[in-house]
Amino acid sequence: MFDLYQLLVSIVLGIVQGISEWLPVSSKTQILLVSDNLMHLTFQQAYAFGLFMEIGTILAAVIYFRRELLTLIRVLIGKGKGDESKLFKFVLISTIATGIIAVPIYIVVAKMSSGYNLGIPMMLLGMILFLDAALIKYSRSKYLVDKNRKTISHMGIRDYILVGLAQGLAALPGVSRSGATTSTLLLLNVEANEAFRLSFLDMIFATTAAVFVTLIFSKASVMTAVADVGITGLIISIIVATIISLFLIRFLLDIAKKSKVIYLIIALGLIAFIGGVALFMHPTAFSFG
C-alpha cells in the first residue's frame, strides 16, 4: 500500500536527483545518503539505487538534447558531416573510455560495506573547479576574449579519451560525473559553454550504460530499494527528477553562455568543496551497513 511517507520519500529522492546530477556534488552519493537516512538501506543497496535513480536525469537530457541526438543518428546512418561526425566520435570514444574504467570501479565499490570517506573526492573536485575558474580568468585577461579556447571542431581523440576517463572516475562515491567531465573539458581549454554542453550530452550514454551495469551486477540491491519506495514511488521520483533537471540544465547552460560564467564555476567549486569538508569532518554521520 502506497502511503504518505513513501510519497514524500519519492518526491525528496526526485528533487535530490534532479538537482545534484548537474552540480559537482555526485548525485549517486546524495541519493545514497538520503536513501540511507530515509529508507535505512545498506551501503550496497543505497549505492546501487543511487545509480539506478539516474533514469530521471537521463530522460531530461534526452528531451533537452533531442536535436543533438538526431544529429548523432544522422551520422550513424551515414548522413552526418563536419562537426556532426566529430560530435559522434566524441560521444563514442569517451563513452568507451568511461566503461573501461567505470565498470571495474563499480564492481569493487559495490562490494564495500563501509570505510569510504565521501568528502575527499568532493574537496579535490572543488579545488579543480577553482583552478578552472582561475585559468579562464587568466585567459580572458591575457587575450581579452576566449579566441584561443576550443570547441568540438578543435578537439581530438586525446581529448575524447581524457574526458571519458574522468567520467569513469565518477563511479566512485563522492565523485560528481558532471563536475569531473566539465572540469576536465575546461582544463583542456574548451570554451565554457561548450564544456557544459558536451558534459551534459555525454551523460546520456554513460549513465544509460551505468543503469544497465547496475541491473546486471546489483539487481537484488536495486529490487530491495525499489520494493521499499514502491513502483509508484519510483515513477514519481523519476518524474520529479526529470522536471527539475530540465529547468536546471537550461539555467546552467544559459549562464555558461554569458561572461559571468567564471562566477558559476567558482560557485560550483564552493558547493563541492564545502560539501566535501562537511562529509570529511563528520564521516560517522554517513556510515553504512
ChimeraX attribute file (.defattr): number of C-alpha atoms within 10 A of each C-alpha:
attribute: neighborCount
match mode: 1-to-1
recipient: residues
	/A:1	6
	/A:2	11
	/A:3	10
	/A:4	9
	/A:5	11
	/A:6	19
	/A:7	18
	/A:8	16
	/A:9	20
	/A:10	25
	/A:11	21
	/A:12	20
	/A:13	27
	/A:14	30
	/A:15	21
	/A:16	20
	/A:17	31
	/A:18	30
	/A:19	21
	/A:20	23
	/A:21	28
	/A:22	24
	/A:23	20
	/A:24	30
	/A:25	32
	/A:26	29
	/A:27	29
	/A:28	30
	/A:29	23
	/A:30	22
	/A:31	27
	/A:32	27
	/A:33	22
	/A:34	20
	/A:35	26
	/A:36	20
	/A:37	14
	/A:38	14
	/A:39	15
	/A:40	16
	/A:41	22
	/A:42	19
	/A:43	24
	/A:44	22
	/A:45	25
	/A:46	29
	/A:47	30
	/A:48	30
	/A:49	27
	/A:50	27
	/A:51	25
	/A:52	25
	/A:53	24
	/A:54	25
	/A:55	20
	/A:56	25
	/A:57	32
	/A:58	24
	/A:59	20
	/A:60	24
	/A:61	20
	/A:62	18
	/A:63	13
	/A:64	18
	/A:65	16
	/A:66	13
	/A:67	11
	/A:68	15
	/A:69	17
	/A:70	11
	/A:71	19
	/A:72	21
	/A:73	15
	/A:74	16
	/A:75	19
	/A:76	12
	/A:77	8
	/A:78	10
	/A:79	12
	/A:80	17
	/A:81	12
	/A:82	9
	/A:83	14
	/A:84	19
	/A:85	18
	/A:86	20
	/A:87	23
	/A:88	20
	/A:89	17
	/A:90	23
	/A:91	23
	/A:92	18
	/A:93	18
	/A:94	27
	/A:95	25
	/A:96	18
	/A:97	20
	/A:98	27
	/A:99	21
	/A:100	14
	/A:101	18
	/A:102	23
	/A:103	19
	/A:104	13
	/A:105	17
	/A:106	23
	/A:107	15
	/A:108	10
	/A:109	19
	/A:110	20
	/A:111	11
	/A:112	14
	/A:113	13
	/A:114	14
	/A:115	10
	/A:116	16
	/A:117	19
	/A:118	22
	/A:119	24
	/A:120	17
	/A:121	23
	/A:122	30
	/A:123	26
	/A:124	16
	/A:125	26
	/A:126	28
	/A:127	17
	/A:128	21
	/A:129	30
	/A:130	20
	/A:131	18
	/A:132	25
	/A:133	24
	/A:134	15
	/A:135	16
	/A:136	22
	/A:137	14
	/A:138	12
	/A:139	17
	/A:140	15
	/A:141	11
	/A:142	10
	/A:143	10
	/A:144	10
	/A:145	11
	/A:146	17
	/A:147	10
	/A:148	12
	/A:149	16
	/A:150	18
	/A:151	17
	/A:152	18
	/A:153	12
	/A:154	11
	/A:155	17
	/A:156	12
	/A:157	13
	/A:158	12
	/A:159	18
	/A:160	22
	/A:161	20
	/A:162	19
	/A:163	28
	/A:164	29
	/A:165	22
	/A:166	26
	/A:167	31
	/A:168	29
	/A:169	23
	/A:170	25
	/A:171	26
	/A:172	22
	/A:173	25
	/A:174	29
	/A:175	29
	/A:176	29
	/A:177	30
	/A:178	26
	/A:179	30
	/A:180	25
	/A:181	28
	/A:182	29
	/A:183	30
	/A:184	24
	/A:185	27
	/A:186	24
	/A:187	18
	/A:188	17
	/A:189	20
	/A:190	25
	/A:191	21
	/A:192	29
	/A:193	20
	/A:194	20
	/A:195	25
	/A:196	25
	/A:197	17
	/A:198	22
	/A:199	24
	/A:200	25
	/A:201	21
	/A:202	24
	/A:203	24
	/A:204	23
	/A:205	18
	/A:206	24
	/A:207	21
	/A:208	16
	/A:209	15
	/A:210	24
	/A:211	18
	/A:212	14
	/A:213	20
	/A:214	23
	/A:215	17
	/A:216	10
	/A:217	15
	/A:218	21
	/A:219	16
	/A:220	15
	/A:221	22
	/A:222	23
	/A:223	15
	/A:224	15
	/A:225	22
	/A:226	18
	/A:227	12
	/A:228	16
	/A:229	24
	/A:230	19
	/A:231	12
	/A:232	14
	/A:233	23
	/A:234	24
	/A:235	16
	/A:236	22
	/A:237	27
	/A:238	25
	/A:239	22
	/A:240	22
	/A:241	31
	/A:242	26
	/A:243	17
	/A:244	19
	/A:245	27
	/A:246	19
	/A:247	14
	/A:248	19
	/A:249	21
	/A:250	12
	/A:251	11
	/A:252	17
	/A:253	18
	/A:254	12
	/A:255	16
	/A:256	22
	/A:257	14
	/A:258	12
	/A:259	11
	/A:260	10
	/A:261	19
	/A:262	21
	/A:263	13
	/A:264	16
	/A:265	25
	/A:266	19
	/A:267	18
	/A:268	20
	/A:269	29
	/A:270	19
	/A:271	18
	/A:272	29
	/A:273	26
	/A:274	16
	/A:275	20
	/A:276	24
	/A:277	16
	/A:278	15
	/A:279	20
	/A:280	19
	/A:281	11
	/A:282	13
	/A:283	15
	/A:284	11
	/A:285	12
	/A:286	18
	/A:287	16
	/A:288	21
	/A:289	12
